Amino acid sequence: MKRLIPKLRRLLSIPRSVDDVRNSRQPFVHSPQFLALPLSPMLARICGPARGRLTCPSHLTIVLVHNYPRMPLTEASLRYVGIVDYCVVRVPTAQRFLNTDKLKALVQWLDSGACRTEYVLYLDANDVFVRDDPAMAVQLLQHLQCDLLFSSEQESYVYECMPEVRAWTDGVADTMKAPRRYLNAGVFVARQAFLHEVLTTALEYAAEDDLSHKELVAAVRKGTLLDRLPRFPHGCGSDQAILRYLHPRFFPRMQVDYGSALAWRKLPEGGGL
């Protein structure tokens, strides 16, 4: 029963969240609570006004990474709004999937030369709705005068393993007079060359025996993550945790969208874990 109550509250919060989304202006919506309802009505409610009207600008490549056998939500959303010229990078299905596999797949894709545009827009494959012009992401990147911009969220998990980074990123937000929000790796836009540099560095913290997402969540909830990983973020298995750790090293070329202009993301009760 204790587990069912938060799930019920999340479900009941969806209508209010959808209304909030419809009144917002972000080009992307990235929040897991919307997965609880059938896709077709959610596409209509969240992406409806943009149906069949959007295109991908010629200087931008939209990329997704997944191993789903069927078309996931984000692909369906792209097609719903009229965007068919995006790239899907596949990860092997025979191995245990780790979130750091996305880093490896993206670096290999960039190394291959398959991406021929100056800018890259990455979207998580199964929980991002596209509802406005992707060119807005590039415009925001240029406005902030950076080379890699991550979306943000209120959830601050894993910062307990790197309190100095938490203090630093809070300080950046305070200096900008912006809300204290934290790097979210589910939506980001970048210049291709700098993205390759950052992701290649992030791969140095990944290994074949990384924690799975389930193992990471269990350790975070028990408060034992640092005990289990004394060399954190080595072995954590989380691309997002590693990128949070690297944020100070690559700042100001790498920034977080503290103002939430890139993607709507308001996590339900219990956060994103």
N, C-alpha and C positions, 0 to 999 in steps of 0.2 A: 504493500500500500504506500509506503514512504517513497518508493520509486515512481509510482503511478501518479502521485499528486503533481510533481514538477512537470511531467509529461502532459498532464491535462492542462496545467496552467499555460504551458507553451502553446498548446493547440488553441486554447481560448484567446491567446494574445495575437493570433494571426490576423484576424480582421482589422484590429487597430494598427498593426504593423503595415498591412497592405495600404490602408488609408494614408499612413505616414509616407510610404513610398510614393504613392500617387501624387502627393503634394510636394515631393522633393524634386531636385533638379540633377542629381547625379546620373551619369550615363550608364552606370552599372549597379546592380543590386546583388550583394553577396552575403547571404545569411541563411543558415541551415534550417530555420524553422519552416520555411516555405516548402521543404521537401515532404512535409507531412500530408500535403494535399495533392490531388491529381494534377498532372502537368498541364493539360489543356486549359482548364479554367484559370490556372495561375499565369500562364503565358498571356491569356487574354486580358487579365486584370492588371498585370504589371507591365507588359510590353505592348498592349493593344494599340495605342496611338501610333506606334512606330512600325506596325506590321507592313512588311513589304516595301518600306521606304528608305532603308539605310544601305550604305555601301562602305567598303573598306577603302580608305584613301591609298593612293599609289605608293606613298612613302612609308607605309606601315604594314607590318605582317602581324596578324593575330594568330597566336599559337596556343594549343591545348596539349596536355600530356596525359595519356590514360591507357588503360588496357581493358576497357569495358567491351564486351562482345556486341552490345547494342549502342545506339546513339544516346549519349548522356544528355542531361538537362541543358548544359551550356551550348552544345552543338544545336540542339533543338531550338534554343532561343535565338542563336545566330541566324539560323535558316528562317525562323518565323519573321524576323525583321528584314530579311532579304539579303543577308550576307552569306555567301557560299564560298568565297575565296579566302578561306582560313586554312591553317595548317594543323594537322594532328600528328603528334610525335608519339609513337607507340613504345611501350615498355614491355619487356618479355613477360609472358604470363606464366611460365613454368617455375619461376622463382618466387620466393616470399617477397611481397611488395612492401617497400619501405618508402616513406615520404622523401627521403634523400635520393631515391631513384629518379625523381623529377629533375634534380640538379644534374645528375649524370646524363639524363636524356637530353636536356636542354643544351648542355655543353657539347655533346656529340653532334647535335643538330646544327649548332652554330659552327662547329669545326668543319662540318661537311660542305659548307658554302651554300646550303639550300636556301638560307635566308638572304635575300638580295636587297633588302630595304634598310634605310638608316635607322628606323625605329621598330621596336618590337613591343607588342602588347600581349602579356600573358594573362590567361583567365583559367582559374580552376575549372576542371572539366564537368563537374556535376552539381554545382550550386551557384552559378552566376547567371543572372538575367541581363540581357543587353536591351537597353531601352532608349538609347540616344546615340548620336553620332560618335563613333570611336575616335574621330579626329579631335574630340574634346580632350582626350587623354594626352595627346601630344601637345596640344595648346597649353594644358596645365603644366606639363613638364617644362615647356619653354618659359612660361610665366614665372615659375619658381627658380628658373636658371640652374637646373640640376640635370644630371644625366641618367638617373634612375630614381623613380618615384614609386613607393609602395603605398597601397591603401592602408587604412588604419582601423583599429578596433579598441574597445575599452578593456578587453581581457588582457591581463598582464602575467599569465602563467609563464613559468620558467625563469622569470626575472629574479626569483628567490635564489637562484643559483649564480646570479651575476648582479648583485646589488649595486655595484659601481656603475654598471651599464644602465640600470633602472634610474639611478640618480642623474646620470648624464642626460638620458633621453627626456626625463621630466624637466630638467633644466633647459633643454632646447625648447620644449613646449612653452615653458614659463617665459622664456626670453621673447618668444614669438607672440606671447599673450594668447595662446591657443589652448584648447582643452588637452589634458594629459591623456593621450591615446598612444597606441603602440603598434609597431609594424605588423601588418598582416600580409602574408605572402600569397594570398589567393587572387589578387589583382595587382598587377604592376605594369608600368610602361617605362621604356628605357631606350637609350641609344645602343645600338647593337654592340659596338666595340667595348663599351664600358660594362655592359651586362656580361659579356664573356669574361672580362677580368674579375668581376665580383663573384660570379658563379664558379669559376675555376678555383678561386680562393676558398669558397665555401665547401667545395668538394674535399679539401684537405681534412675536414672534420668528419667525413663520412667513411663508413667501413661496412664490410659484408655482415658483421655481427652487430650492427646498430640495433637499438631497441625498435620494436614494432610500435605502431601508433597505440595499440592496446596496452602494451607494456609501459609506454611513456605516460599515458593517462593514469594508469594505476599508480605509478611512482609519484606523479604530481599530486594525486589525491591523498596518498598516504604520507606525503612530505618526505619521501625517501630518495628523491631523484639525485641529489648531490651525494648522498651516501653511496648510491649505486654507481654514480659516474663522477668520481673525484676529479677527472680531467675534463669536465663539462666545458664546451659542448661536444667534445669527442664522444662518439658512440650514441648520441641522443636519438638519432634517426629522424630528426625533425628539421626540414629545410627552413622552416620559419624561425625556430630557435637559433639556428646557426646564423641566419641573416640578422636577427636581432643582436646577436653577439658582435657581428661585424659592422653594425651601423656606425659606431664612433670612428672606426678605422677609415671608412670611405666617405664620411661626411666632410664637406657639404655636397659633394657630387651625388651622393646617395642620400635621399631624404624620405621622410614619412609624411603622408598627407594628413597632418594634424587637423586640418579644417574639414576633412571628409568631403571634399569636392569630387573626388574620383569615383568612389563607390559608396553606396548606402550599405552600412553594416551596423546593425544593432542586435547584438546577440540576445537570445531568449534567456529566461531564468536558468541558471546553471552554467551559462557561458557556452563556449564552443567545444568543450571537451566531452 
